[in-house]
Amino acid sequence: MDTIFESIRNIVEKMGFFGAEISFDEEHRKISLMIDDKLVHESMGIFLPALDHLFGLVFRKHEQAPFVLDVNYYRRERERLIAELARASAKKAMVTKTDVELPPMNGYERRLVHMEITTHPELRTESVGEGKERRVVIKHIQ
C-alpha cells in the first residue's frame, strides 16, 4: 500500500501542488487532500472526479480497490447537502402525499438519497431518466 500512496504523492507534486496535505485513512479507505489553489476551488466539480479517476487508475494498476477521494472537504460538504435535500424532500412527500422529483445527480449522489430515504417506511425511491439527466423520485406509498 505504501507504493500506491507514494505514487499518489508523486502525482500531486507533478501537478504542481507542492504544499498539498495528503492523508490516507486505510480503515475507511479514504484519501483527504488539502490544496490551497484558487483554480482548484473554482472548478472543484470537474477537478475532483478527474483526480479521483486518475487515483483509481493507480489502485487498479496495483490490483487494489480504490479509496474515496475528498479534496478540500468538497465531497463531505456535498454529501451533507445531498442528505439535507433528501430529508427536506422526504418531508415534502410526506406532507403533500405526492411524488417529489430531485434534480439530476451522479450515481454516488443518487445512492446517498436512496440510503437516506430508507429510514422512512412510508416512502420509497426510484431512479428515472438516462445519462446526465438521471434523477431520484421520492414516492409516497399509500
N, C-alpha and C positions, 0 to 999 in steps of 0.2 A: 504494500500500500504506500510505503514511503516513496517509491519510484513514481507512482501516479501523482502524489502530492507535489513532488519536486517538478514534474513535468508541468503541472498547473501553475506553479510559481514562476517557472520559466516563461510560459505563455503570457502571463500577466506582465512580467517585466519587458518582454519583447514587444508588447503592445504600448509600452511607454509609461506604464503606471508603476513607477519605481517606489512611491511612498504608500502603495496599497497595503492594507492589512488583510491577511487571509487567515481564516481559522477553519479547521476541519473537525467536525463532530462525527466520529466514526459510529458511535452508538446509534444516532438518529439519522445517519447518512446525509449530513448537510454540510454545505460549504458556505461560509459567510465571507463576503468580500466587501471591503470598505474602500471606495475610490473617491478621492477629492478632485473631481474634474467636472467642470460646468457642462461640457458636451455630453458626458455620460448622464448627468442629471436630466438634461433636456430631452434625451432620446432613449430613456430607460425602457420604454415599451418595445423598442427594436433591439437595443443593446443586450438586455437580459436574455431573451430567447436565443440570440445568436451566440452569445458566450456559453450559455447552457448547452447548446448543440455542440460547440467546439469541445467543451469539457467532457460531454458524453462520448465523443469520439475517442478521447484519451482513455476513458474507462473501458470502452469496447475493445480497444487495441490490447488492453491488458486482461481482457475477458472478465471484467468485473461489472457488477450492476452500478449504474450511475448514482451520484449523490444529487440531492436537490440543491440548486444554487440560489442564493439570495444576495443581491447586490444593493448595498446601502439601505437595507431593510425594506426595499421596494416590495418584494414578494410577501413579506409578513404583513405589511400595511394593506396590500391588495387583498390578501386573504381575509383580513379583518373587515374591509369594506364589503366584500362579497358576502360574508356571513351576516353582516348588518343588513344588507339589501335583501337577503333571503328571509331573515326574521321579519322585516317590515312587510315584505310581500306575502309571507305566510299569514301575518296578522290581517292584511287586507283581504286575502282569500277567505279567511275565517269569518270576518265581519260581513263581507258582501256576498259570501257563498257563491262566488264566481271564480272562473279561471283567471290567473294573473300570469301574463307573459313577460318574461325578463328580457333585457337586451341581449344581443349576440355575445357569446363568451367562448373562450377556448375550452378544450376538453377538461383540463385541470380545474378551471373555474366552475364549469358545469357540475363536475363531481363534488366540489365543495358545497354547492347548493343542494344537490341530491342528498348529501350526508346531513346537512343542517335540517332539512325538512323531515328526515326520518324520525325526528323527535316528536312530530305531530301526527298522531294516529288517524286524524280525520282529513289529512292531506296526502296527496301523492304527487310525484313529479314525473315529467316526461320531457325528453329532448325532442325537439322538432326542427325542421329545416335542414339545410345542407351547407357544407363548407363553412365559410366565414359568417354565414347567416344562421348557423345552428344556435339554438337558444333553449332555455328551460321554461316549461309552462308548469305552474303550480296549480293543481286541480283540487277543488273541494269535493270530498266524497260524500254523497247523500245530500 
